[in-house]
Amino acid sequence: MSDAEAKGLALFTEIYGEEMAEGTRRLYEDGTTFGSEQSRWTMEWTFGSVWAREGLARKMRSCTVLGMLIAQGAADEIRYHTRMGMRNGLTRTEIEEIFYTAFPYCGFPKAATAKRAMLLGFEDYDKQENGK
């Protein structure tokens, strides 16, 4: 396991929990599932290199990523990153402000997509934190 992969796996585990991290690790180690290499790249590059950088606090990085994902209309990723943002210290109010800021820059349809995904992300976070 490379240093970047180890850092990424540790951060991913902190954010999403042991079960999800282990499932992702097994997926890319097995290597037979379609797209399994993408999961390795996610651990090594996205989490182990980009998210592990010290130049931007994780909370601020979450703000930035949420804004970019809203602009793309990437609902599934917005959902995951809403949960991640809360684990990185964002409050629901701050996430709501990110949502409001998206309207003039991304338009109503993409902001509406973001709202639905963010609400699901809040549910996911609550389940993870409260075991519900």
BAGU-490024 format. One line per 10 residues: number of its first residue (from 1); their letters; for each residue x, y, z of N, C-alpha, C. Coordinates in pm, whole numbers, plus 50000, padded with zeros to 5 digits. Atoms other than C-alpha are relative to their C-alpha. Layout:
% residues N
NUM	a	X/Y/Z/X/Y/Z/X/Y/Z ~ ...
This chain:
% residues 132
1	msdaeakgla	50086/49883/50000/50000/50000/50000/50090/50123/50000 ~ 49921/49877/50007/50142/50337/49901/49965/50092/50117 ~ 50024/49901/49895/50171/50624/50149/49872/50078/49972 ~ 50121/49923/50037/49903/50820/49958/49875/49916/50020 ~ 50117/50088/49981/49668/50520/49961/49969/49984/50149 ~ 50020/50014/49855/49719/50472/50338/49938/50127/50059 ~ 50057/49872/49954/49651/50843/50402/49854/50012/49955 ~ 50134/49990/50054/49347/50832/50177/49902/49908/50068 ~ 50087/50097/49934/49205/50520/50335/49969/50044/50143 ~ 50023/49952/49863/49250/50667/50685/49899/50115/50001
11	lfteiygeem	50091/49886/50007/49074/50990/50587/49859/49954/49960 ~ 50128/50053/50045/48797/50804/50401/49929/49928/50116 ~ 50057/50072/49885/48744/50583/50709/49947/50098/50103 ~ 50043/49898/49905/48723/50889/50934/49868/50065/49957 ~ 50118/49931/50052/48458/51047/50709/49880/49907/49986 ~ 50111/50086/50038/48248/50753/50594/49985/49874/50085 ~ 50010/50116/49913/48317/50484/50853/50074/49879/49946 ~ 49921/50119/50029/48500/50154/50860/49936/49910/49894 ~ 50068/50092/50093/48237/49951/50673/50011/50046/49855 ~ 49994/49948/50136/48225/50177/50368/50145/50002/49948
21	aegtrrlyed	49859/49997/50040/48605/50218/50363/50050/49861/49964 ~ 49956/50136/50027/48667/49846/50382/49937/49944/49873 ~ 50067/50044/50123/48410/49778/50111/50066/50059/49876 ~ 49933/49934/50112/48580/50029/49883/50138/49940/49977 ~ 49867/50060/50011/48925/49888/49958/49994/49861/49937 ~ 50016/50135/50056/48809/49532/49884/49966/50006/49851 ~ 50040/49984/50140/48655/49652/49558/50122/50020/49911 ~ 49886/49976/50088/48979/49787/49419/50109/49896/50016 ~ 49900/50105/49986/49198/49514/49564/49961/49875/49921 ~ 50049/50114/50078/48981/49248/49398/50034/50021/49852
31	gttfgseqsr	49961/49963/50135/49031/49426/49066/49919/49937/49888 ~ 50077/50065/50106/48768/49224/48878/49871/50074/49968 ~ 50122/49924/50021/48475/49464/48912/50026/50113/49902 ~ 49987/49890/50096/48419/49712/48630/50030/50129/50074 ~ 49966/49871/49942/48585/50040/48720/50069/49994/50134 ~ 49940/50012/49867/48762/49906/49027/50121/50091/50018 ~ 49882/49914/49990/49073/50111/48948/49961/50142/50040 ~ 50046/49868/49959/48866/50428/48993/49997/50012/50152 ~ 50003/49998/49853/48821/50334/49360/50140/50016/50057 ~ 49862/49985/49954/49198/50301/49402/50045/50146/49979
41	wtmewtfgsv	49963/49861/50028/49250/50641/49236/49934/50095/50100 ~ 50070/49917/49901/48989/50789/49471/50076/50000/50132 ~ 49925/50007/49874/49185/50663/49773/50135/50068/49988 ~ 49864/49950/50013/49532/50749/49644/50006/50148/49964 ~ 49987/49865/50051/49474/51070/49458/49904/50097/50067 ~ 50098/49905/49946/49150/51231/49571/50016/50017/50151 ~ 49993/49990/49855/49168/51146/49941/50145/50004/50050 ~ 49863/50010/49951/49538/51059/49985/50091/50114/49959 ~ 49917/49889/50046/49681/51351/49788/49929/50134/50011 ~ 50068/49870/50001/49426/51630/49735/49941/50033/50138
51	wareglarkm	50063/49970/49872/49221/51603/50056/50100/50002/50116 ~ 49898/50003/49894/49537/51537/50262/50089/50125/49999 ~ 49919/49879/50007/49694/51867/50153/49967/50093/50118 ~ 50017/49912/49884/49744/52121/50431/49973/50145/49963 ~ 50015/49862/50040/49705/52440/50227/49860/50057/50015 ~ 50139/49957/49985/49329/52455/50277/49936/49911/50106 ~ 50067/50079/49896/49135/52347/50585/49893/49913/49937 ~ 50098/50094/50058/48909/52049/50521/49860/50061/49992 ~ 50131/49934/50004/48600/52255/50607/49989/50090/49878 ~ 49999/49910/50115/48695/52513/50344/50003/49921/49870
61	rsctvlgmli	49994/50084/50119/48779/52241/50092/49860/49943/49971 ~ 50137/50050/50019/48430/52098/50150/49910/50107/49938 ~ 50078/49890/50060/48276/52440/50071/50029/50008/49850 ~ 49958/49989/50139/48474/52455/49748/49945/49886/49916 ~ 50045/50118/50074/48389/52102/49641/49848/50003/49983 ~ 50145/49993/50013/48018/52145/49715/49959/50100/49891 ~ 50030/49902/50104/48011/52457/49499/50024/49946/49860 ~ 49969/50057/50132/48179/52278/49208/49901/49890/49962 ~ 50094/50109/50029/47948/51978/49239/49861/50054/49967 ~ 50129/49937/50033/47639/52201/49241/50004/50050/49857
71	aqgaadeiry	49987/49948/50137/47766/52366/48922/49990/49888/49897 ~ 50006/50115/50091/47795/52022/48764/49864/49930/50004 ~ 50127/50071/49984/47452/51908/48887/50021/49855/50040 ~ 49960/50136/49964/47621/51600/49037/49933/49958/50131 ~ 50081/50026/49880/47346/51493/49279/50059/49895/50093 ~ 49945/50105/49913/47504/51170/49406/50122/50051/50076 ~ 49880/49948/49936/47834/51344/49478/49966/50110/50100 ~ 50043/49897/49904/47656/51639/49643/49953/49934/50128 ~ 50048/50074/49883/47487/51391/49874/50118/49953/50086 ~ 49884/50049/49924/47818/51230/49973/50080/50115/50061
81	htrmgmrngl	49918/49890/49951/47996/51562/50008/49927/50089/50101 ~ 50074/49935/49892/47718/51711/50221/50034/49930/50131 ~ 49964/50081/49882/47781/51429/50467/50146/50025/50038 ~ 49858/49978/49974/48156/51475/50431/50024/50141/50055 ~ 49985/49864/49952/48126/51851/50479/49962/50013/50147 ~ 50040/49996/49859/47943/51799/50807/50105/49932/50087 ~ 49891/50066/49925/48215/51558/50921/50123/50091/50005 ~ 49887/49906/50004/48464/51831/50824/49970/50131/50073 ~ 50029/49885/49916/48288/52086/51045/49898/50099/49946 ~ 50105/49911/50050/48030/52252/50820/49871/49977/50078
91	trteieeify	50131/50012/49936/47696/52323/50984/49893/49994/49892 ~ 50113/50000/50094/47358/52279/50820/49976/50142/49948 ~ 50019/49861/50042/47329/52658/50812/50103/50040/49896 ~ 49896/49968/50098/47660/52692/50629/49974/49930/49866 ~ 50032/50073/50123/47559/52425/50380/49880/50064/49931 ~ 50114/49930/50057/47229/52605/50331/50046/50129/49929 ~ 49948/49879/50063/47423/52925/50254/50075/49967/49870 ~ 49936/50045/50125/47633/52735/49996/49892/49977/49895 ~ 50115/50026/50087/47302/52622/49845/49944/50132/49945 ~ 50055/49871/50045/47168/52981/49833/50096/50072/49905
101	tafpycgfpk	49899/49936/50084/47492/53107/49680/50001/49939/49860 ~ 50000/50068/50130/47454/52855/49397/49894/50057/49904 ~ 50109/49954/50087/47131/53012/49266/50045/50098/49892 ~ 49965/49905/50106/47273/53317/49086/50113/49952/49908 ~ 49886/50044/50079/47579/53130/48961/49975/49872/49923 ~ 50023/50131/50063/47442/52787/48871/49858/49985/49945 ~ 50138/50007/50046/47071/52848/48816/49910/49919/50092 ~ 50099/50066/49914/46754/52723/48977/49997/49849/49984 ~ 50006/50147/50011/46750/52369/48829/50115/49930/50073 ~ 49886/50065/49933/47099/52284/48954/49994/50022/50151
111	aatakramll	50014/49976/49857/47034/52446/49291/49891/49911/50059 ~ 50107/50088/49953/46709/52248/49324/50050/49856/50011 ~ 49938/50133/49994/46901/51928/49244/50088/49990/50124 ~ 49912/49997/49883/47153/52027/49512/49920/49990/50128 ~ 50082/50003/49878/46878/52084/49769/49955/49858/50031 ~ 50045/50138/49979/46737/51734/49721/50115/49913/50049 ~ 49884/50081/49964/47084/51580/49742/50052/50035/50139 ~ 49954/49957/49868/47181/51787/50048/49910/49946/50110 ~ 50093/50055/49901/46868/51680/50234/50025/49851/50022 ~ 49964/50141/49986/46957/51316/50162/50134/49985/50074
121	gfedydkqen	49872/50002/49930/47312/51388/50278/49983/50025/50149 ~ 50029/49977/49859/47177/51527/50606/49946/49872/50065 ~ 50055/50126/49949/46978/51204/50652/50111/49897/50020 ~ 49889/50095/49990/47289/50995/50583/50089/50033/50119 ~ 49915/49956/49889/47492/51200/50830/49933/49965/50134 ~ 50072/50028/49876/47225/51168/51100/50001/49850/50031 ~ 49996/50146/49980/47213/50790/51049/50137/49956/50047 ~ 49862/50036/49963/47591/50764/51072/50031/50045/50143 ~ 49968/49944/49868/47615/50985/51380/49914/49942/50113 ~ 50094/50044/49897/47310/50853/51565/49967/49852/49993
131	gk	50027/50143/50014/47307/50493/51447/49858/49967/49964 ~ 50142/50022/50037/46953/50534/51311/49991/49956/49857
